Amino acid sequence: MSDVKTTKQASNASASEGVATQRTLERIAQDDLRRDRLLAALTLILGTGLCFALPFALKAGAEFFLPLTAAIVIAITLVPLLEWLERRGLPSLLAALLALLSFVMLINAALAIVVLPAAGWFAQLPDTLPRIQSNIAPLIDFYTAFQSFVDRTLQSVASGTEATAQAMAAQAPTSVVDYFISAAPAAAIQLFFALLVVFFFLSSWTRLRRGTIRRRGSFDGALRTARLIQNVVDATADYLGTITLINVMLGLFVAALLWLIGMPSALMWGGLVTLCNYVPYLGPIIAAILLGLGGLMTFDAIGLALLPPLMFIAIHTIEANFVTPLVLGRRLTINPLLILVSLSFWGWVWGAPGALLAVPLLLIFQTILATTGTPDLTGFLFERGTLTQDDDDQDSQSA
């Protein structure tokens, strides 16, 4: 009997210890949940404040942040060329210098093709205003109430533009360096700063990447870091390279059609189409307006004057709806709503340069989030109370 009684007491004691242990574990789990929720709440508050403050900081410091951001995007785009040169046995400094010179020569060629003829067209604007007025006269007849306003506007433009146009034609820039120096000393300083950032970024790229990967505390962390870096470089370089090829082909095709109908400086107009097409939605509209203005300045008949923008609209419709989605594929396709938001945001922050950088920056952010995972805001608000997802949840969602 004593043995049985002792056994029962031992079992009761072990059961009590088990219940106590379970309660202790539950209390620890609750404490961990409260701590996680507190940390997540602080992270959410700080992140929200940063999101509201960052645009104003970027806008106020545009002279620093704009060339820095543009340089980083350009450098990431040039990384495949840098790595290709390094695989050929070139030192990192020489490979970075050659990649940077290739980019500068490309920009310089684009400037020579577009800006110099455009300065000539601008110089001819006062002489072609009567032709433009005669071409649009049938349209103005529908709005007779605005006829006097249009006449006064054209006269003021003709009188105030002639001296400026002649000065620009006489001092047209011959290179990208001359262009920025003639624009403003501040622009020249920003250009020099951006080129230095690109060069040093490229020259130290291999060392920085290896150091970043090696500093991870685990093999899994190093693997994720390497995958993130490679995904960002591949996505950015593939997108900009593919879009550049598509835009150049579009510009050459438009230039060929303009040459066939007798449009002067057809290659310049093709270059303008190429540059404008880098800005989704807004760029093609600007290109069509410029082509319409060029047609009004060149041809006497209104039907022939409207032919350049109409041809461009038709070609761009085919390119935007069939060629670009087919070439880019689903991997590099971006939500149109996100593109509009990014264009509005970066255009408000940095103007036209921000609009040019909007899609590459959006692609970089999208690639980072796709690789590292997005914060689980829904789980924080309604379920677990944390801003991260468990592996089981991610697997179930992907399934």
C-alpha positions as CSV (number, residue, x, y, z in Angstrom):
1,M,0.0,0.0,0.0
2,S,2.7,2.4,0.8
3,D,4.4,1.8,-2.5
4,V,1.1,2.5,-4.4
5,K,0.5,5.6,-2.3
6,T,4.0,6.8,-3.0
7,T,3.5,6.1,-6.8
8,K,0.3,8.1,-6.8
9,Q,1.9,11.0,-5.0
10,A,4.8,11.0,-7.5
11,S,2.4,10.9,-10.4
12,N,0.4,13.8,-9.0
13,A,3.6,15.8,-8.4
14,S,4.8,15.2,-12.0
15,A,1.3,16.2,-13.3
16,S,1.4,19.3,-11.2
17,E,4.9,20.0,-12.5
18,G,3.7,19.4,-16.1
19,V,0.8,21.8,-15.6
20,A,3.1,24.4,-14.1
21,T,5.5,24.0,-17.0
22,Q,2.8,24.3,-19.5
23,R,1.5,27.5,-17.9
24,T,5.0,28.9,-17.8
25,L,5.4,28.2,-21.5
26,E,2.1,29.8,-22.3
27,R,3.1,32.9,-20.3
28,I,6.4,33.1,-22.1
29,A,4.6,32.7,-25.4
30,Q,2.2,35.5,-24.5
31,D,5.1,37.7,-23.4
32,D,6.8,37.0,-26.7
33,L,3.7,37.9,-28.6
34,R,3.3,41.2,-26.7
35,R,6.9,42.0,-27.3
36,D,6.6,41.1,-31.0
37,R,3.5,43.2,-31.3
38,L,5.2,46.1,-29.5
39,L,8.2,45.9,-31.8
40,A,6.0,45.6,-34.9
41,A,3.9,48.6,-33.8
42,L,7.0,50.7,-33.3
43,T,8.3,49.5,-36.7
44,L,5.0,50.4,-38.3
45,I,4.9,53.9,-36.7
46,L,8.5,54.7,-37.6
47,G,8.1,53.4,-41.1
48,T,4.9,55.5,-41.6
49,G,6.7,58.6,-40.4
50,L,9.7,57.9,-42.6
51,C,7.4,57.4,-45.6
52,F,5.7,60.8,-45.0
53,A,9.0,62.6,-44.3
54,L,11.1,61.0,-47.1
55,P,9.5,62.7,-50.1
56,F,10.0,66.2,-48.6
57,A,13.6,65.4,-47.7
58,L,14.3,64.1,-51.2
59,K,12.7,67.2,-52.8
60,A,14.6,69.6,-50.6
61,G,17.9,67.8,-51.2
62,A,17.4,67.2,-54.9
63,E,20.8,68.7,-55.8
64,F,22.4,65.8,-53.9
65,F,19.9,62.9,-54.0
66,L,19.0,63.2,-57.7
67,P,22.5,62.7,-59.1
68,L,23.2,60.1,-56.5
69,T,20.1,58.1,-57.3
70,A,20.6,58.4,-61.0
71,A,24.2,57.4,-60.7
72,I,23.3,54.3,-58.7
73,V,20.7,53.2,-61.3
74,I,23.1,53.8,-64.1
75,A,25.8,51.9,-62.3
76,I,23.6,48.9,-61.6
77,T,22.7,48.9,-65.3
78,L,26.3,48.9,-66.3
79,V,27.3,46.0,-63.9
80,P,26.7,43.2,-66.5
81,L,29.1,45.1,-68.9
82,L,31.6,45.5,-66.0
83,E,31.5,41.8,-65.2
84,W,31.8,40.9,-68.8
85,L,35.0,43.0,-69.1
86,E,36.4,41.5,-65.8
87,R,35.8,38.0,-67.1
88,R,38.0,39.0,-70.1
89,G,40.9,39.6,-67.6
90,L,40.7,43.4,-67.3
91,P,41.3,44.9,-63.9
92,S,38.4,46.4,-62.0
93,L,39.5,50.0,-62.4
94,L,40.1,49.6,-66.2
95,A,36.8,47.8,-66.6
96,A,34.9,50.4,-64.7
97,L,36.5,53.2,-66.7
98,L,35.7,51.5,-70.1
99,A,32.1,50.9,-69.0
100,L,31.7,54.5,-67.9
101,L,33.3,55.8,-71.1
102,S,30.9,53.7,-73.2
103,F,27.9,55.2,-71.4
104,V,29.2,58.7,-71.8
105,M,29.9,58.2,-75.5
106,L,26.3,56.8,-75.9
107,I,24.8,59.8,-74.2
108,N,27.0,62.1,-76.2
109,A,25.9,60.6,-79.5
110,A,22.2,60.9,-78.4
111,L,22.8,64.5,-77.6
112,A,24.5,65.2,-81.0
113,I,21.6,63.5,-82.8
114,V,18.8,65.2,-80.9
115,V,19.9,68.5,-79.3
116,L,21.9,70.0,-82.2
117,P,19.1,69.6,-84.8
118,A,16.5,70.6,-82.3
119,A,18.4,73.9,-81.7
120,G,18.1,74.5,-85.5
121,W,14.4,73.9,-85.4
122,F,14.0,76.2,-82.5
123,A,15.9,78.9,-84.5
124,Q,13.4,78.5,-87.4
125,L,10.4,78.8,-85.2
126,P,9.8,82.6,-85.7
127,D,10.0,82.1,-89.5
128,T,7.5,79.2,-89.5
129,L,4.9,80.7,-87.2
130,P,2.9,82.1,-90.2
131,R,2.8,78.6,-91.8
132,I,1.7,77.1,-88.5
133,Q,-1.0,79.7,-88.2
134,S,-2.2,79.1,-91.7
135,N,-2.3,75.4,-91.1
136,I,-4.3,75.6,-88.0
137,A,-6.6,78.3,-89.4
138,P,-9.4,75.8,-90.2
139,L,-9.4,74.6,-86.6
140,I,-9.2,78.1,-85.2
141,D,-12.3,79.0,-87.2
142,F,-14.3,76.7,-85.0
143,Y,-13.2,78.8,-82.1
144,T,-13.5,82.4,-83.4
145,A,-13.8,83.7,-79.9
146,F,-10.2,82.7,-79.3
147,Q,-8.8,84.0,-82.6
148,S,-7.5,87.3,-81.2
149,F,-6.0,85.6,-78.2
150,V,-4.1,83.2,-80.5
151,D,-2.9,86.0,-82.7
152,R,-1.5,87.9,-79.7
153,T,0.1,84.8,-78.3
154,L,1.8,84.0,-81.6
155,Q,3.0,87.6,-82.0
156,S,4.5,87.7,-78.5
157,V,6.2,84.3,-79.0
158,A,7.6,85.4,-82.4
159,S,9.0,88.7,-81.0
160,G,10.3,87.2,-77.8
161,T,11.7,84.0,-79.2
162,E,13.8,85.2,-82.1
163,A,16.7,86.5,-80.1
164,T,16.8,83.6,-77.8
165,A,16.5,81.1,-80.7
166,Q,19.4,82.8,-82.5
167,A,21.5,82.7,-79.4
168,M,20.8,79.1,-78.8
169,A,21.5,78.2,-82.4
170,A,24.9,80.0,-82.2
171,Q,25.8,78.4,-79.0
172,A,24.4,74.9,-79.5
173,P,26.2,72.3,-77.3
174,T,28.4,69.8,-79.0
175,S,28.7,67.3,-76.2
176,V,27.0,66.2,-73.0
177,V,29.7,68.1,-71.0
178,D,29.1,71.3,-73.0
179,Y,25.4,70.9,-72.6
180,F,25.5,70.8,-68.8
181,I,28.2,73.5,-68.5
182,S,26.1,75.8,-70.7
183,A,22.9,75.0,-68.8
184,A,24.3,75.9,-65.3
185,P,27.4,75.4,-63.3
186,A,25.4,73.5,-60.7
187,A,24.3,71.0,-63.4
188,A,28.0,70.6,-64.3
189,I,28.9,69.9,-60.7
190,Q,26.1,67.4,-60.4
191,L,27.2,65.7,-63.6
192,F,30.7,65.4,-62.3
193,F,29.5,64.0,-59.0
194,A,27.3,61.5,-60.7
195,L,30.1,60.3,-63.0
196,L,32.4,59.9,-60.0
197,V,29.7,57.9,-58.1
198,V,29.3,55.6,-61.1
199,F,33.0,55.1,-61.5
200,F,33.7,54.3,-57.9
201,F,30.6,52.1,-57.6
202,L,31.7,50.0,-60.6
203,S,35.4,49.9,-59.6
204,S,34.5,48.6,-56.1
205,W,31.5,46.5,-57.2
206,T,33.1,43.0,-56.9
207,R,34.8,43.8,-53.6
208,L,31.6,45.3,-52.1
209,R,29.5,42.4,-53.2
210,R,31.8,39.8,-51.8
211,G,32.2,41.7,-48.5
212,T,28.4,42.1,-48.1
213,I,27.9,38.4,-48.7
214,R,30.7,37.3,-46.4
215,R,29.6,39.5,-43.5
216,R,26.3,37.5,-43.2
217,G,26.1,35.4,-40.0
218,S,25.0,32.2,-41.7
219,F,25.2,30.4,-45.0
220,D,21.4,30.9,-45.5
221,G,21.8,34.7,-44.9
222,A,24.7,34.8,-47.3
223,L,22.7,32.9,-49.9
224,R,19.8,35.2,-49.6
225,T,22.0,38.3,-49.9
226,A,23.7,37.0,-53.0
227,R,20.3,36.2,-54.5
228,L,19.0,39.6,-53.7
229,I,22.0,41.4,-55.3
230,Q,21.9,39.3,-58.4
231,N,18.1,39.7,-58.8
232,V,18.3,43.5,-58.5
233,V,21.2,43.6,-61.1
234,D,19.5,41.2,-63.5
235,A,16.1,42.8,-63.3
236,T,17.4,46.4,-63.7
237,A,19.9,45.6,-66.5
238,D,17.4,43.4,-68.4
239,Y,14.6,45.9,-68.2
240,L,16.6,49.0,-69.2
241,G,18.5,47.0,-71.8
242,T,15.3,45.6,-73.4
243,I,13.5,48.9,-73.2
244,T,16.4,50.7,-74.7
245,L,16.5,48.3,-77.6
246,I,12.7,48.6,-78.1
247,N,12.8,52.4,-78.0
248,V,15.8,52.6,-80.4
249,M,14.0,50.4,-82.9
250,L,10.8,52.4,-82.5
251,G,12.7,55.7,-83.1
252,L,14.5,54.3,-86.1
253,F,11.2,53.0,-87.6
254,V,9.5,56.4,-87.0
255,A,12.6,58.2,-88.5
256,A,12.4,56.0,-91.6
257,L,8.7,56.8,-92.1
258,L,9.3,60.5,-91.5
259,W,12.1,60.4,-94.1
260,L,9.8,58.8,-96.6
261,I,7.2,61.6,-96.3
262,G,9.9,64.3,-96.6
263,M,10.2,65.4,-93.0
264,P,13.5,67.2,-92.4
265,S,15.8,66.0,-89.6
266,A,14.0,62.6,-89.5
267,L,16.8,61.1,-87.3
268,M,16.3,63.9,-84.7
269,W,12.6,63.2,-84.5
270,G,13.4,59.5,-84.1
271,G,15.7,60.3,-81.3
272,L,13.1,62.4,-79.6
273,V,10.6,59.5,-79.9
274,T,13.2,57.2,-78.3
275,L,13.9,59.5,-75.4
276,C,10.2,60.3,-74.7
277,N,9.3,56.6,-74.8
278,Y,11.3,56.0,-71.7
279,V,8.5,57.8,-69.7
280,P,5.4,55.6,-69.8
281,Y,2.1,57.2,-70.8
282,L,3.3,60.8,-70.6
283,G,6.3,60.5,-72.9
284,P,4.4,59.3,-76.0
285,I,1.9,62.1,-75.5
286,I,4.8,64.6,-75.5
287,A,6.3,63.0,-78.6
288,A,3.0,63.1,-80.5
289,I,2.6,66.8,-79.6
290,L,6.2,67.6,-80.8
291,L,5.7,65.7,-84.0
292,G,2.5,67.6,-84.6
293,L,4.3,70.9,-84.1
294,G,7.1,69.7,-86.4
295,G,4.6,68.7,-89.1
296,L,2.9,72.1,-88.8
297,M,6.2,73.8,-89.2
298,T,7.2,71.7,-92.3
299,F,4.1,71.1,-94.4
300,D,1.6,73.5,-95.9
301,A,-1.4,71.1,-95.9
302,I,-3.1,70.3,-92.6
303,G,-3.6,66.7,-93.5
304,L,0.1,66.2,-94.3
305,A,1.1,68.1,-91.2
306,L,-0.9,65.8,-89.0
307,L,0.6,62.7,-90.7
308,P,3.7,62.4,-88.4
309,P,1.9,62.3,-85.1
310,L,-0.8,59.9,-86.5
311,M,1.9,57.6,-87.8
312,F,3.7,57.7,-84.4
313,I,0.4,57.0,-82.5
314,A,-0.3,54.0,-84.7
315,I,3.2,52.5,-84.4
316,H,3.3,53.2,-80.6
317,T,0.0,51.5,-80.1
318,I,1.4,48.3,-81.7
319,E,4.6,48.6,-79.8
320,A,3.0,49.2,-76.4
321,N,0.3,46.5,-76.7
322,F,2.1,43.7,-78.5
323,V,5.8,44.1,-78.9
324,T,6.8,45.3,-75.4
325,P,4.7,42.8,-73.5
326,L,5.9,40.0,-75.8
327,V,9.6,40.9,-75.4
328,L,9.6,41.8,-71.7
329,G,7.5,38.8,-70.7
330,R,5.7,38.4,-67.4
331,R,8.8,38.5,-65.2
332,L,9.5,42.2,-66.0
333,T,5.9,43.3,-66.4
334,I,4.9,46.0,-63.8
335,N,1.4,46.9,-62.7
336,P,0.2,49.9,-64.6
337,L,-1.3,51.5,-61.5
338,L,2.1,51.2,-59.7
339,I,3.7,52.9,-62.7
340,L,1.3,55.8,-62.6
341,V,1.8,56.2,-58.9
342,S,5.6,56.0,-59.3
343,L,5.5,58.5,-62.2
344,S,3.4,60.9,-60.1
345,F,5.6,60.6,-57.0
346,W,9.0,60.9,-58.6
347,G,7.8,63.5,-61.1
348,W,6.6,65.6,-58.2
349,V,9.8,65.1,-56.2
350,W,12.4,65.6,-59.0
351,G,10.5,66.8,-62.1
352,A,11.4,65.3,-65.5
353,P,14.5,63.5,-64.3
354,G,12.4,61.9,-61.6
355,A,9.9,60.7,-64.3
356,L,12.8,59.1,-66.2
357,L,13.9,57.3,-63.0
358,A,10.4,56.3,-61.9
359,V,10.1,52.9,-63.6
360,P,13.7,51.7,-62.8
361,L,13.3,52.7,-59.2
362,L,10.0,51.0,-59.0
363,L,11.5,47.8,-60.6
364,I,14.3,47.8,-58.0
365,F,11.9,48.2,-55.1
366,Q,9.7,45.5,-56.5
367,T,12.6,43.1,-56.9
368,I,13.8,43.7,-53.4
369,L,10.3,43.0,-51.9
370,A,9.9,40.0,-54.1
371,T,13.2,38.5,-52.9
372,T,13.1,39.5,-49.2
373,G,9.3,39.3,-48.7
374,T,6.7,42.0,-48.0
375,P,5.6,43.0,-44.5
376,D,2.5,41.2,-43.4
377,L,0.4,44.3,-42.5
378,T,-2.8,42.2,-42.5
379,G,-1.4,39.8,-40.0
380,F,-0.3,42.7,-37.8
381,L,-3.7,44.3,-37.7
382,F,-6.0,41.2,-37.5
383,E,-4.1,38.0,-36.7
384,R,-0.6,37.4,-35.4
385,G,0.2,41.0,-34.5
386,T,3.6,40.9,-36.2
387,L,4.9,42.4,-39.5
388,T,6.4,39.2,-40.6
389,Q,5.0,35.9,-42.0
390,D,5.9,32.5,-40.9
391,D,7.4,30.1,-43.4
392,D,4.3,27.9,-43.2
393,D,2.0,30.9,-44.0
394,Q,4.2,31.9,-46.9
395,D,4.1,28.3,-48.3
396,S,0.4,28.1,-47.9
397,Q,-0.1,31.4,-49.7
398,S,2.2,30.4,-52.5
399,A,0.4,27.1,-52.8
